[in-house]
Amino acid sequence: MKQTFIGLLTALVILPGSVSGAEIYSVQVGIYQKIENAENQCQALRKIIEPAHLEALRVEKKGSNYAVRIGQFNEENPARQLLSRIKKAFPQAFLWKGEHKNAQIVRQYGPAPLREKKEPEFPESPLEIRRAILWGTVLESSPLTGNPLGLVPEKEITRVMVRVDKSEAVKGYLNFLQDKETEEIILYSETRRPFFIPAQRIRALVEYQGDKYKRFFWIKQAEPIKP
């Protein structure tokens, strides 16, 4: 059944350059002011979404912003099937419809290459940790189903989208959030706070954890900001 679905999906996907001026359906996962943030979103998708569903993963210029989109379908139904899969990890994703000829593709991605199971020739870079304080506004909040972040053991995680209003350095760390002020970022929390609701302003201690394979922003402590 799975092979049949993948075959149907591949048949309906219009690869870049194979259409001209036709309306297509895609899944839009996010939109950013900086291309670097859009590229990071694409890399996160490549690690979480099944390779068979990453055809035509791309960054498109939209005015002064950069949109992250997946798929180029000539019918709505397969695009909606892809959307239902992606929304499990990225609830803000939605169905996008437009003309291929108007697309300004600035980055094109395929599935992430499989890593060979062998000892690396050189030691892998150690886990990098940074910390900063942010003041921001919650835009979206939702629990993650399954274990899309690959955490072991599996933990209950809340995904929070926040617009950063301002930030401050923590003693002993550089302020890695300084260049993200006024932008929207994705944070993760191991606690489902009751004040992680849209329009709520929060103050949070954020920790960046990452190596060359995975990078995440974690909320270590948080409190609501009263009006």
GROMACS elastic network, one bead per residue, 0.5 to 0.9 nm:
[ bonds ]
;  ai    aj funct       b0    kb
    1     4     6  0.50553   500
    1     5     6  0.62825   500
    1     6     6  0.86982   500
    2     5     6  0.51556   500
    2     6     6  0.62244   500
    2     7     6  0.85536   500
    3     6     6  0.51112   500
    3     7     6  0.60498   500
    3     8     6  0.86021   500
    4     7     6  0.50711   500
    4     8     6  0.62263   500
    4     9     6  0.85813   500
    5     8     6  0.50872   500
    5     9     6  0.60639   500
    5    10     6  0.85882   500
    6    10     6  0.60769   500
    6    11     6  0.85154   500
    6    52     6  0.66900   500
    6    53     6  0.82503   500
    7    10     6  0.51783   500
    7    11     6  0.61803   500
    7    12     6  0.87419   500
    8    11     6  0.50980   500
    8    12     6  0.63065   500
    8    13     6  0.87030   500
    8    78     6  0.85114   500
    9    12     6  0.53180   500
    9    13     6  0.62027   500
    9    52     6  0.83446   500
    9    53     6  0.80541   500
    9    73     6  0.89063   500
    9    78     6  0.67033   500
    9    79     6  0.89752   500
    9    82     6  0.88873   500
   10    13     6  0.52552   500
   10    14     6  0.83671   500
   10    52     6  0.80986   500
   10    53     6  0.88255   500
   10    55     6  0.82192   500
   11    14     6  0.79948   500
   12    72     6  0.83034   500
   12    73     6  0.59078   500
   12    74     6  0.68345   500
   12    75     6  0.75834   500
   12    78     6  0.75261   500
   13    55     6  0.73776   500
   13    56     6  0.82856   500
   13    71     6  0.65645   500
   13    72     6  0.54960   500
   13    74     6  0.73990   500
   13    78     6  0.87181   500
   14    17     6  0.82263   500
   14    18     6  0.62119   500
   14    19     6  0.69991   500
   14    24     6  0.85114   500
   14    55     6  0.88781   500
   14    56     6  0.82812   500
   14    71     6  0.78112   500
   14    72     6  0.51806   500
   14    73     6  0.57718   500
   14    74     6  0.71394   500
   15    18     6  0.57002   500
   15    19     6  0.79220   500
   15    55     6  0.75901   500
   15    56     6  0.65543   500
   15    71     6  0.84255   500
   15    72     6  0.68192   500
   15    73     6  0.88809   500
   16    19     6  0.73167   500
   16    56     6  0.68556   500
   16    72     6  0.78736   500
   16   100     6  0.89280   500
   17    20     6  0.73195   500
   17   100     6  0.89847   500
   19    22     6  0.62290   500
   19   100     6  0.69817   500
   19   101     6  0.80397   500
   20    23     6  0.89111   500
   20    99     6  0.84146   500
   20   100     6  0.63067   500
   20   101     6  0.55803   500
   21    99     6  0.56995   500
   21   100     6  0.53687   500
   21   102     6  0.75245   500
   22    74     6  0.79422   500
   22    98     6  0.83092   500
   22    99     6  0.55445   500
   22   100     6  0.58401   500
   22   101     6  0.71853   500
   23    73     6  0.86510   500
   23    74     6  0.68868   500
   23    97     6  0.68847   500
   23    98     6  0.53086   500
   23   100     6  0.61558   500
   23   101     6  0.85928   500
   24    71     6  0.88479   500
   24    72     6  0.57446   500
   24    73     6  0.53072   500
   24    74     6  0.50319   500
   24    75     6  0.72977   500
   24    76     6  0.82972   500
   24    96     6  0.83400   500
   24    97     6  0.57578   500
   24    98     6  0.56526   500
   24    99     6  0.60120   500
   24   100     6  0.64018   500
   25    71     6  0.72747   500
   25    72     6  0.57291   500
   25    74     6  0.62983   500
   25    75     6  0.67358   500
   25    76     6  0.60726   500
   25    78     6  0.88557   500
   25    79     6  0.61001   500
   25    80     6  0.88003   500
   25    95     6  0.70117   500
   25    96     6  0.57506   500
   25    98     6  0.67937   500
   25    99     6  0.88124   500
   26    69     6  0.62565   500
   26    70     6  0.56285   500
   26    72     6  0.53750   500
   26    73     6  0.65129   500
   26    76     6  0.86724   500
   26    79     6  0.61065   500
   26    80     6  0.87169   500
   26    82     6  0.88369   500
   26    83     6  0.85081   500
   26    94     6  0.85836   500
   26    95     6  0.60524   500
   26    96     6  0.51271   500
   26    97     6  0.63510   500
   26    98     6  0.83427   500
   27    68     6  0.84288   500
   27    69     6  0.54040   500
   27    70     6  0.51691   500
   27    71     6  0.64848   500
   27    72     6  0.85738   500
   27    79     6  0.68084   500
   27    80     6  0.80574   500
   27    82     6  0.74592   500
   27    83     6  0.59611   500
   27    86     6  0.84083   500
   27    93     6  0.66148   500
   27    94     6  0.57435   500
   27    96     6  0.56376   500
   27    97     6  0.85804   500
   28    31     6  0.80433   500
   28    67     6  0.70150   500
   28    68     6  0.57943   500
   28    70     6  0.65695   500
   28    83     6  0.87149   500
   28    92     6  0.86833   500
   28    93     6  0.55370   500
   28    94     6  0.55320   500
   28    95     6  0.62764   500
   28    96     6  0.59600   500
   29    41     6  0.83337   500
   29    67     6  0.76635   500
   29    68     6  0.55807   500
   29    69     6  0.59586   500
   29    70     6  0.77897   500
   29    86     6  0.82902   500
   29    87     6  0.86512   500
   29    90     6  0.69866   500
   29    91     6  0.85723   500
   29    92     6  0.65874   500
   29    94     6  0.67443   500
   29    95     6  0.89798   500
   30    38     6  0.75485   500
   30    41     6  0.77790   500
   30    66     6  0.83756   500
   30    67     6  0.58256   500
   30    68     6  0.53557   500
   30    69     6  0.76307   500
   30    92     6  0.74105   500
   30    93     6  0.68129   500
   30    94     6  0.89568   500
   31    37     6  0.88460   500
   31    38     6  0.69839   500
   31    62     6  0.85719   500
   31    65     6  0.66165   500
   31    66     6  0.54404   500
   31    68     6  0.61661   500
   32    35     6  0.68862   500
   32    36     6  0.86858   500
   32    37     6  0.64027   500
   32    38     6  0.59630   500
   32    65     6  0.55294   500
   32    66     6  0.51672   500
   32    67     6  0.64569   500
   32    68     6  0.83755   500
   32   183     6  0.76112   500
   32   184     6  0.75795   500
   33    36     6  0.88834   500
   33    37     6  0.78308   500
   33    38     6  0.83369   500
   33    64     6  0.69052   500
   33    66     6  0.62384   500
   33   183     6  0.72732   500
   33   184     6  0.89880   500
   34    37     6  0.56218   500
   34    38     6  0.68104   500
   34    39     6  0.89648   500
   34    64     6  0.89041   500
   34    65     6  0.69072   500
   34    66     6  0.68605   500
   34   183     6  0.88098   500
   35    38     6  0.50035   500
   35    39     6  0.61316   500
   35    40     6  0.86268   500
   35    59     6  0.80899   500
   35    61     6  0.89456   500
   35    65     6  0.78180   500
   35    66     6  0.59878   500
   35    67     6  0.88210   500
   36    39     6  0.50773   500
   36    40     6  0.62707   500
   36    41     6  0.87356   500
   37    40     6  0.50216   500
   37    41     6  0.62884   500
   37    42     6  0.87666   500
   37    66     6  0.87723   500
   37   185     6  0.85435   500
   38    41     6  0.50525   500
   38    42     6  0.64052   500
   38    43     6  0.88280   500
   38    59     6  0.67489   500
   38    66     6  0.64125   500
   38    67     6  0.69148   500
   38    68     6  0.61662   500
   39    42     6  0.50744   500
   39    43     6  0.63563   500
   39    44     6  0.87230   500
   39    58     6  0.88378   500
   39    59     6  0.73581   500
   39    68     6  0.81841   500
   39   107     6  0.80406   500
   40    43     6  0.51003   500
   40    44     6  0.62538   500
   40    45     6  0.86915   500
   40   215     6  0.89557   500
   41    44     6  0.50848   500
   41    45     6  0.62641   500
   41    46     6  0.87435   500
   41    68     6  0.73851   500
   42    45     6  0.50479   500
   42    46     6  0.62618   500
   42    47     6  0.88466   500
   42    57     6  0.73211   500
   42    58     6  0.74700   500
   42    59     6  0.79678   500
   42    68     6  0.69636   500
   42    69     6  0.87815   500
   42   109     6  0.77233   500
   43    46     6  0.50990   500
   43    47     6  0.65492   500
   43    48     6  0.89514   500
   43   109     6  0.88383   500
   43   112     6  0.80621   500
   44    47     6  0.53085   500
   44    48     6  0.64223   500
   44    49     6  0.85293   500
   44   214     6  0.79302   500
   44   215     6  0.82976   500
   45    48     6  0.52163   500
   45    49     6  0.55415   500
   45    50     6  0.88328   500
   45    54     6  0.81954   500
   45    57     6  0.88091   500
   45    86     6  0.88234   500
   46    49     6  0.58570   500
   46    50     6  0.77048   500
   46    51     6  0.72674   500
   46    54     6  0.72530   500
   46    57     6  0.87691   500
   46   109     6  0.86075   500
   46   110     6  0.79008   500
   46   111     6  0.57751   500
   46   112     6  0.53743   500
   47    50     6  0.80813   500
   47    51     6  0.88030   500
   47   111     6  0.84738   500
   47   112     6  0.68163   500
   47   148     6  0.87404   500
   47   149     6  0.85166   500
   47   213     6  0.86857   500
   47   214     6  0.83414   500
   48    51     6  0.89043   500
   48    89     6  0.79007   500
   48   148     6  0.58444   500
   48   149     6  0.71040   500
   48   150     6  0.85360   500
   49    52     6  0.83669   500
   49    53     6  0.67875   500
   49    54     6  0.70698   500
   49    85     6  0.82503   500
   49    86     6  0.70504   500
   49    89     6  0.84539   500
   49   111     6  0.88067   500
   49   148     6  0.84903   500
   50    53     6  0.56152   500
   50    54     6  0.69518   500
   50   111     6  0.81057   500
   51    54     6  0.52937   500
   51    55     6  0.78246   500
   51   110     6  0.79944   500
   51   112     6  0.73135   500
   52    55     6  0.69457   500
   52   111     6  0.77833   500
   53    56     6  0.89569   500
   53    57     6  0.89380   500
   53    70     6  0.81587   500
   53    71     6  0.77819   500
   53    82     6  0.69540   500
   53    85     6  0.88638   500
   53    86     6  0.89495   500
   53   111     6  0.84739   500
   54    57     6  0.56029   500
   54    70     6  0.64434   500
   54    71     6  0.70329   500
   54   109     6  0.81685   500
   54   110     6  0.63192   500
   54   111     6  0.58080   500
   55    58     6  0.89848   500
   55    70     6  0.67120   500
   55    71     6  0.55867   500
   55    72     6  0.79322   500
   55   109     6  0.80775   500
   55   110     6  0.62892   500
   55   111     6  0.74963   500
   56    69     6  0.78695   500
   56    70     6  0.55309   500
   56    72     6  0.64715   500
   56   108     6  0.68877   500
   56   109     6  0.67686   500
   56   110     6  0.68789   500
   57    68     6  0.75016   500
   57    69     6  0.58807   500
   57    71     6  0.63698   500
   57   107     6  0.85564   500
   57   108     6  0.61106   500
   57   109     6  0.52032   500
   57   110     6  0.63677   500
   57   111     6  0.83602   500
   58    67     6  0.82448   500
   58    68     6  0.59271   500
   58    69     6  0.55657   500
   58    70     6  0.63889   500
   58    71     6  0.86230   500
   58   105     6  0.67896   500
   58   106     6  0.75942   500
   58   107     6  0.54207   500
   58   109     6  0.57511   500
   58   110     6  0.85975   500
   59    66     6  0.62630   500
   59    67     6  0.55337   500
   59    69     6  0.63988   500
   59    70     6  0.89170   500
   59   104     6  0.84573   500
   59   105     6  0.58878   500
   59   106     6  0.57368   500
   59   108     6  0.65843   500
   59   109     6  0.85707   500
   60    65     6  0.85253   500
   60    66     6  0.56230   500
   60    67     6  0.51858   500
   60    68     6  0.65410   500
   60    69     6  0.74425   500
   60   103     6  0.65731   500
   60   104     6  0.52775   500
   60   106     6  0.56727   500
   60   107     6  0.71375   500
   60   108     6  0.89179   500
   61    64     6  0.71031   500
   61    65     6  0.60512   500
   61    67     6  0.63658   500
   61   103     6  0.75711   500
   61   104     6  0.53044   500
   61   105     6  0.64055   500
   61   106     6  0.66722   500
   62    65     6  0.51520   500
   62    66     6  0.56357   500
   62    67     6  0.64511   500
   62   103     6  0.84992   500
   62   104     6  0.76419   500
   63    66     6  0.78944   500
   66   106     6  0.87501   500
   69    72     6  0.89044   500
   69    96     6  0.83608   500
   70    82     6  0.87811   500
   71    79     6  0.72392   500
   71    82     6  0.82408   500
   72    79     6  0.80776   500
   72   100     6  0.84598   500
   73    76     6  0.70605   500
   73    77     6  0.88858   500
   73    78     6  0.71714   500
   73    79     6  0.63122   500
   74    78     6  0.88714   500
   74    79     6  0.87302   500
   75    78     6  0.65624   500
   75    79     6  0.70926   500
   76    79     6  0.52534   500
   76    80     6  0.62747   500
   76    81     6  0.88617   500
   76    95     6  0.87149   500
   76    97     6  0.87775   500
   77    80     6  0.51487   500
   77    81     6  0.63808   500
   77    82     6  0.88158   500
   78    82     6  0.63014   500
   78    83     6  0.85728   500
   79    82     6  0.51348   500
   79    83     6  0.61532   500
   79    84     6  0.87697   500
   79    95     6  0.72679   500
   79    96     6  0.89909   500
   80    84     6  0.62054   500
   80    85     6  0.87841   500
   80    94     6  0.88363   500
   80    95     6  0.69098   500
   81    84     6  0.52723   500
   81    85     6  0.66974   500
   81    86     6  0.89521   500
   82    85     6  0.52887   500
   82    86     6  0.63267   500
   82    87     6  0.86959   500
   83    86     6  0.51293   500
   83    87     6  0.59791   500
   83    88     6  0.88500   500
   83    93     6  0.70742   500
   83    94     6  0.67511   500
   83    95     6  0.68126   500
   84    87     6  0.53844   500
   84    88     6  0.69434   500
   85    88     6  0.57889   500
   85    89     6  0.79267   500
   86    89     6  0.58317   500
   86    90     6  0.58901   500
   86    91     6  0.76189   500
   86    93     6  0.71627   500
   87    92     6  0.68982   500
   87    93     6  0.58382   500
   87    94     6  0.80491   500
   88    91     6  0.61717   500
   88   144     6  0.71268   500
   88   145     6  0.65957   500
   88   146     6  0.87778   500
   88   148     6  0.89010   500
   89   144     6  0.62722   500
   89   145     6  0.72898   500
   89   146     6  0.89869   500
   89   148     6  0.67256   500
   89   159     6  0.87883   500
   90    93     6  0.58575   500
   90   144     6  0.87227   500
   90   159     6  0.87553   500
   91    94     6  0.83055   500
   91   140     6  0.86185   500
   91   141     6  0.88209   500
   91   142     6  0.74379   500
   92   140     6  0.78449   500
   98   101     6  0.88965   500
   98   102     6  0.78929   500
   98   103     6  0.83409   500
   99   102     6  0.56368   500
   99   103     6  0.70438   500
  100   103     6  0.53316   500
  100   104     6  0.89189   500
  101   104     6  0.84323   500
  105   108     6  0.71095   500
  109   112     6  0.83798   500
  110   113     6  0.85309   500
  111   114     6  0.87757   500
  112   115     6  0.88751   500
  115   118     6  0.86117   500
  116   119     6  0.87438   500
  117   120     6  0.89124   500
  119   122     6  0.85183   500
  119   123     6  0.89281   500
  120   123     6  0.64742   500
  120   124     6  0.73992   500
  121   124     6  0.89675   500
  123   126     6  0.85619   500
  124   211     6  0.83404   500
  124   212     6  0.80357   500
  125   128     6  0.82971   500
  125   211     6  0.63243   500
  125   212     6  0.69027   500
  126   210     6  0.85405   500
  126   211     6  0.64181   500
  126   212     6  0.87902   500
  127   209     6  0.67364   500
  127   210     6  0.55133   500
  127   211     6  0.50283   500
  127   212     6  0.85650   500
  128   208     6  0.75964   500
  128   209     6  0.56528   500
  128   210     6  0.52439   500
  128   211     6  0.59865   500
  128   215     6  0.89934   500
  129   207     6  0.67712   500
  129   208     6  0.54194   500
  129   210     6  0.67988   500
  130   170     6  0.89593   500
  130   173     6  0.62104   500
  130   174     6  0.72416   500
  130   175     6  0.80573   500
  130   176     6  0.71026   500
  130   206     6  0.82889   500
  130   207     6  0.55825   500
  130   209     6  0.68284   500
  131   169     6  0.73971   500
  131   170     6  0.61485   500
  131   171     6  0.88212   500
  131   172     6  0.87783   500
  131   173     6  0.60856   500
  131   174     6  0.74589   500
  131   175     6  0.71142   500
  131   176     6  0.73729   500
  131   177     6  0.87555   500
  131   205     6  0.71034   500
  131   206     6  0.56630   500
  131   208     6  0.61775   500
  132   167     6  0.69721   500
  132   168     6  0.59175   500
  132   170     6  0.51478   500
  132   171     6  0.87891   500
  132   173     6  0.73764   500
  132   174     6  0.75600   500
  132   175     6  0.55197   500
  132   176     6  0.67562   500
  132   177     6  0.67200   500
  132   178     6  0.89657   500
  132   204     6  0.84322   500
  132   205     6  0.59819   500
  132   206     6  0.54791   500
  132   207     6  0.66779   500
  132   208     6  0.85170   500
  133   166     6  0.85399   500
  133   167     6  0.54730   500
  133   168     6  0.50311   500
  133   169     6  0.62943   500
  133   170     6  0.66687   500
  133   175     6  0.81481   500
  133   177     6  0.81805   500
  133   203     6  0.71704   500
  133   204     6  0.57048   500
  133   206     6  0.60138   500
  133   207     6  0.88215   500
  134   164     6  0.66448   500
  134   165     6  0.74263   500
  134   166     6  0.58625   500
  134   168     6  0.63790   500
  134   169     6  0.89236   500
  134   177     6  0.76054   500
  134   181     6  0.88823   500
  134   202     6  0.80600   500
  134   203     6  0.57344   500
  134   204     6  0.54662   500
  134   205     6  0.66316   500
  134   206     6  0.71267   500
  135   163     6  0.86829   500
  135   164     6  0.62211   500
  135   165     6  0.55548   500
  135   166     6  0.53406   500
  135   167     6  0.61364   500
  135   168     6  0.86753   500
  135   201     6  0.71749   500
  135   202     6  0.57705   500
  135   204     6  0.66346   500
  135   225     6  0.85261   500
  136   162     6  0.61019   500
  136   163     6  0.53919   500
  136   166     6  0.68504   500
  136   167     6  0.85826   500
  136   181     6  0.89406   500
  136   182     6  0.88039   500
  136   200     6  0.84283   500
  136   201     6  0.54956   500
  136   202     6  0.55711   500
  136   203     6  0.66464   500
  136   204     6  0.83223   500
  137   161     6  0.85654   500
  137   162     6  0.54381   500
  137   163     6  0.52505   500
  137   164     6  0.67640   500
  137   165     6  0.72509   500
  137   198     6  0.75994   500
  137   199     6  0.58498   500
  137   200     6  0.56286   500
  137   202     6  0.62347   500
  137   203     6  0.89624   500
  138   141     6  0.74639   500
  138   160     6  0.70447   500
  138   161     6  0.60489   500
  138   163     6  0.65826   500
  138   164     6  0.89935   500
  138   195     6  0.88704   500
  138   196     6  0.64305   500
  138   197     6  0.61494   500
  138   198     6  0.50315   500
  138   199     6  0.54837   500
  138   200     6  0.54017   500
  138   201     6  0.61720   500
  138   202     6  0.73028   500
  139   160     6  0.75880   500
  139   161     6  0.54134   500
  139   162     6  0.55003   500
  139   163     6  0.69374   500
  139   184     6  0.84786   500
  139   196     6  0.87811   500
  139   197     6  0.73308   500
  139   199     6  0.61436   500
  139   200     6  0.80288   500
  140   159     6  0.80748   500
  140   160     6  0.57337   500
  140   161     6  0.50144   500
  140   162     6  0.72549   500
  140   196     6  0.78772   500
  140   197     6  0.67312   500
  140   198     6  0.55775   500
  140   199     6  0.86813   500
  141   158     6  0.69202   500
  141   159     6  0.56812   500
  141   161     6  0.63698   500
  141   162     6  0.89177   500
  141   196     6  0.60963   500
  141   197     6  0.62680   500
  141   198     6  0.73181   500
  142   157     6  0.87590   500
  142   158     6  0.56961   500
  142   159     6  0.53989   500
  142   160     6  0.66938   500
  142   192     6  0.88028   500
  142   196     6  0.88600   500
  143   156     6  0.74689   500
  143   157     6  0.59215   500
  143   159     6  0.59582   500
  143   160     6  0.87270   500
  143   192     6  0.78186   500
  144   147     6  0.73744   500
  144   148     6  0.74572   500
  144   149     6  0.89933   500
  144   156     6  0.72584   500
  144   157     6  0.57214   500
  144   158     6  0.59140   500
  144   159     6  0.64984   500
  145   148     6  0.74438   500
  145   156     6  0.82154   500
  145   157     6  0.83160   500
  146   149     6  0.89149   500
  146   154     6  0.81342   500
  146   156     6  0.87214   500
  147   150     6  0.55776   500
  147   151     6  0.65776   500
  147   152     6  0.87684   500
  147   154     6  0.61258   500
  147   155     6  0.76289   500
  147   156     6  0.84782   500
  147   157     6  0.87265   500
  148   151     6  0.79083   500
  149   214     6  0.88163   500
  150   153     6  0.87038   500
  150   154     6  0.76088   500
  151   154     6  0.53050   500
  151   155     6  0.69243   500
  152   155     6  0.76383   500
  154   157     6  0.89591   500
  155   190     6  0.72176   500
  156   189     6  0.86742   500
  156   190     6  0.61430   500
  156   191     6  0.77525   500
  156   192     6  0.85220   500
  157   188     6  0.65914   500
  157   189     6  0.56825   500
  157   191     6  0.69111   500
  157   192     6  0.74859   500
  158   187     6  0.83770   500
  158   188     6  0.56466   500
  158   189     6  0.51187   500
  158   190     6  0.62857   500
  158   191     6  0.68099   500
  158   192     6  0.58406   500
  158   193     6  0.86734   500
  159   186     6  0.69896   500
  159   187     6  0.59609   500
  159   189     6  0.65800   500
  160   185     6  0.83820   500
  160   186     6  0.58224   500
  160   187     6  0.50840   500
  160   188     6  0.59794   500
  160   189     6  0.75946   500
  160   196     6  0.72283   500
  160   197     6  0.88886   500
  161   184     6  0.66763   500
  161   185     6  0.57327   500
  161   187     6  0.61616   500
  161   188     6  0.86839   500
  162   183     6  0.82518   500
  162   184     6  0.54972   500
  162   185     6  0.55421   500
  162   186     6  0.64835   500
  162   187     6  0.73193   500
  162   201     6  0.89681   500
  163   180     6  0.88701   500
  163   181     6  0.77711   500
  163   182     6  0.62054   500
  163   183     6  0.54626   500
  163   185     6  0.63945   500
  163   186     6  0.89835   500
  164   167     6  0.73998   500
  164   177     6  0.83525   500
  164   180     6  0.67169   500
  164   182     6  0.52059   500
  164   183     6  0.57109   500
  164   184     6  0.63111   500
  164   185     6  0.73998   500
  165   180     6  0.89117   500
  165   181     6  0.56308   500
  165   182     6  0.54409   500
  165   183     6  0.80085   500
  166   177     6  0.84466   500
  166   178     6  0.76251   500
  166   180     6  0.86291   500
  166   181     6  0.55495   500
  166   182     6  0.75148   500
  167   175     6  0.74694   500
  167   176     6  0.89167   500
  167   177     6  0.62134   500
  167   178     6  0.60442   500
  167   180     6  0.86571   500
  167   181     6  0.70027   500
  168   175     6  0.62182   500
  168   177     6  0.78710   500
  168   178     6  0.75286   500
  169   172     6  0.83504   500
  169   173     6  0.64809   500
  169   174     6  0.58972   500
  169   176     6  0.78812   500
  169   177     6  0.83810   500
  169   178     6  0.84859   500
  170   173     6  0.54781   500
  170   174     6  0.71722   500
  170   175     6  0.70652   500
  170   205     6  0.86881   500
  171   174     6  0.80996   500
  173   176     6  0.83723   500
  174   177     6  0.88179   500
  175   178     6  0.57314   500
  175   179     6  0.87740   500
  176   179     6  0.72017   500
  176   180     6  0.81613   500
  176   208     6  0.83803   500
  177   180     6  0.51674   500
  177   181     6  0.67887   500
  178   181     6  0.58649   500
  179   182     6  0.87635   500
  179   183     6  0.86379   500
  180   183     6  0.52995   500
  180   184     6  0.76953   500
  180   185     6  0.78468   500
  181   184     6  0.83222   500
  185   217     6  0.86243   500
  186   216     6  0.83682   500
  186   217     6  0.70555   500
  187   206     6  0.81850   500
  187   216     6  0.73041   500
  187   218     6  0.55596   500
  187   219     6  0.64680   500
  188   191     6  0.89378   500
  188   216     6  0.75009   500
  188   217     6  0.61811   500
  188   219     6  0.60035   500
  189   192     6  0.69204   500
  189   193     6  0.85312   500
  189   217     6  0.87742   500
  189   218     6  0.57763   500
  189   219     6  0.51455   500
  189   220     6  0.71385   500
  189   221     6  0.88650   500
  190   218     6  0.83274   500
  190   219     6  0.79774   500
  190   220     6  0.83570   500
  191   219     6  0.88452   500
  192   195     6  0.86212   500
  192   196     6  0.74224   500
  193   196     6  0.55342   500
  193   197     6  0.87384   500
  193   222     6  0.83715   500
  193   223     6  0.88734   500
  194   197     6  0.72655   500
  195   198     6  0.86924   500
  195   200     6  0.67087   500
  195   201     6  0.87097   500
  195   202     6  0.81859   500
  195   223     6  0.79483   500
  195   224     6  0.64182   500
  196   199     6  0.89454   500
  196   200     6  0.68900   500
  196   201     6  0.88368   500
  196   202     6  0.82905   500
  196   224     6  0.85027   500
  197   200     6  0.57448   500
  197   201     6  0.89652   500
  198   201     6  0.86560   500
  200   224     6  0.70855   500
  200   225     6  0.76249   500
  200   226     6  0.87330   500
  201   223     6  0.88177   500
  201   224     6  0.60454   500
  201   225     6  0.53534   500
  201   226     6  0.76464   500
  201   227     6  0.83306   500
  202   222     6  0.67271   500
  202   223     6  0.56545   500
  202   225     6  0.50872   500
  202   226     6  0.85645   500
  203   221     6  0.84390   500
  203   222     6  0.56828   500
  203   223     6  0.54774   500
  203   224     6  0.63086   500
  203   225     6  0.65104   500
  204   219     6  0.64812   500
  204   220     6  0.73689   500
  204   221     6  0.55455   500
  204   223     6  0.64408   500
  204   224     6  0.86585   500
  205   218     6  0.84630   500
  205   219     6  0.59805   500
  205   220     6  0.55644   500
  205   221     6  0.51290   500
  205   222     6  0.63456   500
  206   217     6  0.65283   500
  206   218     6  0.55637   500
  206   220     6  0.58384   500
  206   221     6  0.73949   500
  206   222     6  0.86458   500
  207   216     6  0.83201   500
  207   217     6  0.57448   500
  207   218     6  0.51053   500
  207   219     6  0.63819   500
  207   220     6  0.66036   500
  208   215     6  0.72829   500
  208   216     6  0.58939   500
  208   218     6  0.62613   500
  208   219     6  0.89517   500
  209   214     6  0.80912   500
  209   215     6  0.57891   500
  209   216     6  0.55235   500
  209   217     6  0.64821   500
  209   218     6  0.75379   500
  210   213     6  0.73807   500
  210   214     6  0.53050   500
  210   216     6  0.62497   500
  210   217     6  0.86949   500
  211   214     6  0.56384   500
  211   215     6  0.63698   500
  212   215     6  0.77155   500
  219   222     6  0.68448   500
